[in-house]
Amino acid sequence: MQNKVDLTSVLKRHIRLCKNPTDLKAINIATVVKLEPLTVSLYEGKVLLREDNELYISEWFRFRCNIDGAKWLSEKVKEDLQNANAVKETHSNGGAPCQMPNAITCLADAIDCVATELLALKCDLKLGDYVAVGSLEQTDRYILLDKVL
């Protein structure tokens, strides 16, 4: 006769054997109180964290904030796509239809999808917005992780 293994007991035993960290750092919700330099407040305004002083900005968050900084995605790309889609060309040999407009339309649609996805990642911070900040190993140092929706 086989011994049945109680999966719950096995999982409990292995979880207890794991070396879980004991010094987990807290994630706090802060409020944006100033944009230049970026300053956020913790604990109902009792603690102010200023960028490059006590507050570091994560690379991912900085990337998201800088998307479309020159307005190419939101303005220039849209205009260029409209111009590309306006191409209506025919072959000079007998006026047979050309597949170039179809190819341009496919490429324009793909570029539009990529631009739309990138613009959806963009993060604009405004006064009063909530952000998640994590405590770093150094005392009184925090990193801005993301905007809280």
C-alpha positions as CSV (number, residue, x, y, z in Angstrom):
1,M,0.0,0.0,0.0
2,Q,1.4,3.4,-1.0
3,N,1.6,6.3,1.4
4,K,-0.3,9.3,0.2
5,V,1.6,12.6,0.3
6,D,-0.3,15.5,1.8
7,L,0.6,18.3,-0.6
8,T,-0.5,21.0,1.9
9,S,1.9,19.7,4.5
10,V,4.8,19.5,2.0
11,L,4.2,23.1,1.0
12,K,4.0,24.3,4.6
13,R,7.2,22.6,5.4
14,H,9.1,24.1,2.4
15,I,7.7,27.6,3.0
16,R,9.0,27.5,6.6
17,L,12.4,26.4,5.4
18,C,12.7,29.4,3.0
19,K,15.0,32.1,4.0
20,N,12.7,35.1,3.6
21,P,14.1,38.6,4.1
22,T,13.5,40.1,7.5
23,D,14.3,43.7,6.6
24,L,11.7,44.4,3.9
25,K,11.6,48.1,3.1
26,A,8.3,50.0,3.1
27,I,6.5,51.4,0.1
28,N,4.8,54.7,0.8
29,I,2.3,56.8,-1.0
30,A,3.4,60.4,-1.4
31,T,1.8,63.5,-2.9
32,V,3.5,65.7,-5.5
33,V,3.8,69.2,-4.1
34,K,6.3,70.8,-6.5
35,L,7.4,69.9,-10.1
36,E,10.8,71.6,-10.4
37,P,12.7,70.2,-8.7
38,L,10.3,67.4,-8.1
39,T,9.2,67.4,-4.5
40,V,6.8,65.0,-2.8
41,S,5.4,65.0,0.7
42,L,4.9,62.0,3.0
43,Y,2.9,61.6,6.1
44,E,0.4,64.4,5.4
45,G,3.2,67.0,4.6
46,K,5.4,66.2,7.6
47,V,8.2,64.9,5.4
48,L,9.3,66.5,2.1
49,L,11.5,64.6,-0.3
50,R,13.3,66.6,-3.1
51,E,14.6,65.1,-6.3
52,D,18.4,64.4,-6.2
53,N,18.5,65.2,-2.5
54,E,16.4,62.6,-0.6
55,L,14.4,61.4,-3.6
56,Y,15.8,59.4,-6.6
57,I,13.7,58.8,-9.7
58,S,13.6,55.3,-11.1
59,E,14.9,54.9,-14.7
60,W,11.7,53.4,-15.9
61,F,9.6,56.3,-14.4
62,R,12.0,58.9,-16.0
63,F,11.6,57.1,-19.4
64,R,7.8,57.3,-19.1
65,C,7.8,61.0,-18.2
66,N,10.1,61.8,-21.2
67,I,8.1,60.0,-23.8
68,D,7.1,62.5,-26.5
69,G,9.1,65.3,-24.9
70,A,9.6,66.9,-28.3
71,K,6.0,66.1,-29.4
72,W,7.1,64.0,-32.3
73,L,4.8,61.1,-31.5
74,S,1.7,63.2,-30.8
75,E,2.1,65.8,-33.6
76,K,4.7,65.1,-36.3
77,V,4.2,61.4,-36.6
78,K,0.4,61.8,-37.1
79,E,1.0,64.4,-39.8
80,D,3.5,62.3,-41.6
81,L,1.2,59.3,-41.5
82,Q,-1.6,61.3,-43.0
83,N,0.7,62.5,-45.8
84,A,1.9,58.9,-46.4
85,N,-1.7,57.6,-46.6
86,A,-2.5,60.3,-49.2
87,V,-0.1,58.7,-51.7
88,K,-2.2,57.5,-54.7
89,E,0.2,56.3,-57.4
90,T,-0.3,54.4,-60.6
91,H,2.2,52.6,-62.8
92,S,3.3,54.7,-65.8
93,N,2.9,51.6,-68.1
94,G,-0.7,51.7,-69.0
95,G,-2.0,53.1,-65.7
96,A,-2.2,49.7,-63.9
97,P,-2.9,50.0,-60.2
98,C,0.2,50.1,-58.0
99,Q,0.4,48.2,-54.7
100,M,2.5,51.0,-53.2
101,P,-0.4,52.8,-51.6
102,N,-1.5,49.5,-49.9
103,A,2.0,48.9,-48.6
104,I,2.2,52.5,-47.3
105,T,-1.1,52.1,-45.6
106,C,0.0,48.9,-43.8
107,L,3.3,50.5,-42.7
108,A,1.4,53.7,-41.6
109,D,-1.0,51.6,-39.5
110,A,1.8,49.7,-37.8
111,I,3.6,53.0,-37.0
112,D,0.4,54.5,-35.7
113,C,-0.1,51.4,-33.4
114,V,3.4,51.7,-32.0
115,A,3.0,55.5,-31.4
116,T,-0.3,54.9,-29.7
117,E,1.2,52.3,-27.4
118,L,4.1,54.5,-26.5
119,L,1.9,57.5,-25.8
120,A,-0.3,55.3,-23.5
121,L,2.9,54.7,-21.4
122,K,3.5,58.4,-21.0
123,C,3.2,59.7,-17.4
124,D,2.5,63.4,-16.8
125,L,2.9,64.4,-13.2
126,K,0.8,67.3,-11.8
127,L,0.6,68.9,-8.5
128,G,-1.5,66.8,-6.1
129,D,-0.8,63.5,-7.9
130,Y,0.0,60.4,-5.8
131,V,3.2,58.5,-6.3
132,A,4.7,55.3,-4.8
133,V,8.0,55.8,-3.2
134,G,10.2,53.1,-1.8
135,S,12.7,53.3,1.1
136,L,16.3,52.6,0.2
137,E,19.0,51.0,2.3
138,Q,20.4,54.4,3.2
139,T,18.6,56.2,5.9
140,D,16.3,58.9,4.7
141,R,16.7,58.0,1.0
142,Y,13.8,57.1,-1.2
143,I,13.1,56.2,-4.9
144,L,10.1,57.2,-6.8
145,L,8.7,54.1,-8.4
146,D,5.6,55.1,-10.2
147,K,2.5,57.2,-10.3
148,V,-0.5,55.9,-8.4
149,L,-3.8,56.0,-10.4
